[in-house]
Amino acid sequence: MTTRTALNQGIELLADAAVPDPRLTAEVLLCHALRRERIFLFSHPEHELNTVEWIHYGRYLHERLQGKPTQYITRTQEWYGRPFRVSPAVLIPRPETEHVVEHALEVARDARTVLDIGTGSGALAVTLALELGARAVATDLSHAALAVARQNATRLGARVDFVQADLAAGLATRFDLIVSNPPYIPAAEIPTLQREVREHEPRLALLGGDEGTEPYRRIIPQAEQLLRPGGWLIFEIGYRGEAAVRAAFEAGLWSEITTGRDLAGWPRVLRGRLTP
């Protein structure tokens, strides 16, 4: 079977199963099976797949048809211009989370110490360590997630120390900047999530309690003890969480509380500065 035929068959299978972006998905999975870049598909449409390549491609298509996210099949997600390794132990980094980095670079460019609470794949910690030239600490309750994050830091050359902890429990160091993309899906909404998310991404990284804001209410007082005066706390938030998270900021020692919106216009980032 040629590359062209394999690609067309993959597109047809995925489209019939209503998998989003069937052409792009088939291209990514075929490239992963061939261990080639996407340009190869179009420059060598006559390439004959060998037995191993065909077996791998068929398995990847089957996994995607069963709802497994493409990123978990390829074990890679491009994020803020860098390739991050992912596994079912970590949430797949979303483009929306890049807004946290943008806000950090806007208000905390001079930060030299960064804490990422609930790091998952390590995307925020690694990216900020590299973009700021900072030393980062990253926490997560999951040992398996920390293993993925540590691998990413090593591969990308970031200075990050990893701590297994429940949010920021047990930390005593002071930081210039704290960031977090904590779980923010209310318990009642978990069954309504897309199949790929509901059945494959780690529940620990999704469930934010009954209201979806419990982790924020725990992190904010922890951050008051861990930030240097004048330091920033920057969250990613769910689209329904702005009011509750803002109220938690306003009940504490915070100023310059600001909401940032994503490209769709939804509240996506909420930041506050620990009052000097």
FENHUPE-V437360 format. One record per residue. N is the residue number from 1. RES is the residue in three letters. SS is DSSP state (2 for helix, 1 for strand, 0 for the rest). PHI is phi in degrees with one decimal (none if undefined). D_CENTER is the distance of its C-alpha to the mean C-alpha in whole Angstrom. Layout:
N/RES/SS/PHI/D_CENTER
N/RES/SS/PHI/D_CENTER
This chain:
1/MET/0/none/36
2/THR/1/-86.0/35
3/THR/2/-56.7/32
4/ARG/2/-61.1/33
5/THR/2/-66.0/34
6/ALA/2/-61.3/31
7/LEU/2/-64.3/29
8/ASN/2/-64.2/31
9/GLN/2/-66.0/31
10/GLY/2/-63.8/27
11/ILE/2/-58.8/27
12/GLU/2/-64.0/30
13/LEU/2/-61.1/28
14/LEU/2/-68.5/25
15/ALA/2/-65.0/27
16/ASP/2/-62.7/29
17/ALA/0/-91.3/26
18/ALA/0/60.3/25
19/VAL/0/-73.1/21
20/PRO/0/-60.3/20
21/ASP/0/49.4/20
22/PRO/2/-61.5/23
23/ARG/2/-66.0/24
24/LEU/2/-61.5/21
25/THR/2/-62.8/19
26/ALA/2/-62.9/23
27/GLU/2/-61.5/23
28/VAL/2/-63.6/19
29/LEU/2/-68.7/21
30/LEU/2/-67.8/24
31/CYS/2/-60.7/23
32/HIS/2/-64.4/21
33/ALA/2/-68.0/24
34/LEU/2/-83.5/27
35/ARG/0/59.0/24
36/ARG/0/-130.4/25
37/GLU/0/-79.1/24
38/ARG/0/-62.9/24
39/ILE/2/-59.1/27
40/PHE/2/-63.2/29
41/LEU/2/-61.2/29
42/PHE/2/-95.4/31
43/SER/2/-88.7/33
44/HIS/0/-135.1/34
45/PRO/0/-65.7/34
46/GLU/0/-89.0/37
47/HIS/0/-56.7/35
48/GLU/1/-89.8/36
49/LEU/0/-67.4/34
50/ASN/0/-82.1/35
51/THR/2/-61.0/35
52/VAL/2/-64.8/32
53/GLU/2/-62.2/30
54/TRP/2/-67.5/31
55/ILE/2/-62.5/30
56/HIS/2/-63.2/26
57/TYR/2/-61.8/26
58/GLY/2/-62.2/28
59/ARG/2/-67.2/25
60/TYR/2/-63.9/22
61/LEU/2/-62.4/24
62/HIS/2/-61.1/25
63/GLU/2/-62.2/21
64/ARG/2/-67.1/20
65/LEU/2/-65.5/23
66/GLN/0/-84.4/22
67/GLY/0/101.1/19
68/LYS/0/-68.4/16
69/PRO/0/-59.8/14
70/THR/2/-55.5/14
71/GLN/2/-64.0/11
72/TYR/2/-75.1/13
73/ILE/2/-75.8/16
74/THR/2/-84.0/15
75/ARG/0/65.7/13
76/THR/1/-142.9/11
77/GLN/1/-137.7/9
78/GLU/1/-75.0/10
79/TRP/1/-150.2/8
80/TYR/0/50.2/11
81/GLY/0/79.5/13
82/ARG/1/-130.6/12
83/PRO/1/-84.8/12
84/PHE/1/-107.3/9
85/ARG/1/-75.6/11
86/VAL/0/-135.1/9
87/SER/0/-150.3/11
88/PRO/0/-61.6/12
89/ALA/0/-80.4/12
90/VAL/0/-131.6/8
91/LEU/0/-65.9/5
92/ILE/0/-70.7/5
93/PRO/0/-60.1/2
94/ARG/0/-99.2/5
95/PRO/2/-58.0/8
96/GLU/2/-61.0/9
97/THR/2/-68.8/7
98/GLU/2/-61.4/9
99/HIS/2/-62.8/12
100/VAL/2/-62.9/11
101/VAL/2/-61.7/12
102/GLU/2/-60.6/15
103/HIS/2/-66.3/16
104/ALA/2/-63.1/16
105/LEU/2/-68.8/18
106/GLU/2/-74.7/20
107/VAL/2/-109.6/21
108/ALA/0/-133.2/21
109/ARG/0/-58.8/22
110/ASP/0/-89.5/24
111/ALA/0/-61.6/22
112/ARG/0/-114.7/22
113/THR/1/-132.7/21
114/VAL/1/-130.7/17
115/LEU/1/-118.6/16
116/ASP/1/-112.4/12
117/ILE/1/-95.6/13
118/GLY/0/76.3/10
119/THR/0/-72.2/8
120/GLY/0/60.6/7
121/SER/0/-70.8/6
122/GLY/0/87.4/8
123/ALA/2/-57.8/6
124/LEU/2/-68.2/8
125/ALA/2/-61.4/11
126/VAL/2/-65.0/12
127/THR/2/-63.8/11
128/LEU/2/-68.6/13
129/ALA/2/-59.9/16
130/LEU/2/-76.7/17
131/GLU/2/-69.4/17
132/LEU/2/-94.8/19
133/GLY/0/65.7/21
134/ALA/0/-105.3/20
135/ARG/1/-98.7/20
136/ALA/1/-116.7/17
137/VAL/1/-120.4/17
138/ALA/1/-130.3/14
139/THR/1/-114.6/14
140/ASP/1/-162.1/13
141/LEU/0/-75.9/16
142/SER/0/-89.9/15
143/HIS/2/-64.2/17
144/ALA/2/-66.0/15
145/ALA/2/-64.6/11
146/LEU/2/-62.3/13
147/ALA/2/-64.2/15
148/VAL/2/-65.4/12
149/ALA/2/-62.4/11
150/ARG/2/-63.3/15
151/GLN/2/-62.7/15
152/ASN/2/-64.8/12
153/ALA/2/-62.4/14
154/THR/2/-65.8/18
155/ARG/2/-64.1/17
156/LEU/2/-96.6/16
157/GLY/0/76.0/19
158/ALA/0/-98.9/17
159/ARG/0/-88.9/19
160/VAL/1/-134.8/17
161/ASP/1/-102.4/18
162/PHE/1/-114.7/17
163/VAL/1/-132.6/18
164/GLN/1/-81.3/18
165/ALA/0/-158.5/19
166/ASP/0/-83.5/18
167/LEU/0/56.1/16
168/ALA/0/-111.0/19
169/ALA/0/-59.7/22
170/GLY/0/87.9/24
171/LEU/0/-81.1/23
172/ALA/0/-131.5/26
173/THR/0/-67.8/25
174/ARG/0/-93.5/25
175/PHE/1/-126.0/22
176/ASP/1/-83.1/22
177/LEU/1/-148.3/19
178/ILE/1/-124.1/16
179/VAL/1/-126.6/13
180/SER/1/-161.8/11
181/ASN/0/-119.5/8
182/PRO/0/-77.9/10
183/PRO/0/-60.2/11
184/TYR/0/-139.0/13
185/ILE/1/-89.2/15
186/PRO/0/-61.4/18
187/ALA/2/-55.1/20
188/ALA/2/-66.9/22
189/GLU/2/-91.6/19
190/ILE/2/-55.7/18
191/PRO/2/-65.5/21
192/THR/2/-91.5/20
193/LEU/0/-68.4/17
194/GLN/0/-55.6/16
195/ARG/2/-53.6/18
196/GLU/2/-58.5/15
197/VAL/2/-78.7/13
198/ARG/2/-61.0/16
199/GLU/2/-98.0/17
200/HIS/2/-124.6/14
201/GLU/0/-86.9/11
202/PRO/0/-66.0/12
203/ARG/2/-58.8/14
204/LEU/2/-58.2/13
205/ALA/2/-88.4/10
206/LEU/0/-108.1/11
207/LEU/1/-77.2/15
208/GLY/0/-103.6/16
209/GLY/0/87.7/19
210/ASP/0/-62.1/22
211/GLU/0/-104.5/21
212/GLY/0/84.2/17
213/THR/0/-125.3/18
214/GLU/2/-56.6/19
215/PRO/2/-60.2/17
216/TYR/2/-64.7/17
217/ARG/2/-66.7/21
218/ARG/2/-84.9/21
219/ILE/2/-71.4/19
220/ILE/2/-57.1/21
221/PRO/2/-66.9/24
222/GLN/2/-63.6/22
223/ALA/2/-64.7/21
224/GLU/2/-62.9/25
225/GLN/2/-89.4/26
226/LEU/2/-107.6/23
227/LEU/1/-86.3/23
228/ARG/1/-72.2/26
229/PRO/1/-53.4/28
230/GLY/1/89.2/27
231/GLY/1/-77.3/23
232/TRP/1/-111.8/20
233/LEU/1/-115.2/18
234/ILE/1/-127.1/15
235/PHE/1/-111.7/13
236/GLU/1/-87.0/11
237/ILE/0/-127.5/13
238/GLY/0/-76.8/14
239/TYR/0/-66.7/17
240/ARG/0/-102.0/19
241/GLY/0/-95.2/18
242/GLU/2/-57.6/20
243/ALA/2/-62.2/23
244/ALA/2/-68.7/23
245/VAL/2/-69.9/20
246/ARG/2/-61.7/23
247/ALA/2/-62.2/25
248/ALA/2/-66.1/24
249/PHE/2/-61.2/24
250/GLU/2/-66.9/27
251/ALA/0/-81.8/29
252/GLY/0/-111.5/28
253/LEU/0/-104.2/29
254/TRP/1/-117.7/26
255/SER/1/-137.0/27
256/GLU/1/51.5/26
257/ILE/1/-73.7/24
258/THR/1/-137.5/22
259/THR/1/-102.0/20
260/GLY/1/-112.4/18
261/ARG/1/-106.8/17
262/ASP/0/-86.2/15
263/LEU/0/-67.4/17
264/ALA/0/-88.0/18
265/GLY/0/91.1/20
266/TRP/0/-83.6/18
267/PRO/1/-59.3/17
268/ARG/1/-128.9/14
269/VAL/1/-129.3/14
270/LEU/1/-131.0/17
271/ARG/1/-128.5/18
272/GLY/1/-147.1/22
273/ARG/1/-110.7/24
274/LEU/1/-66.6/26
275/THR/0/-58.2/29
276/PRO/0/-61.4/31
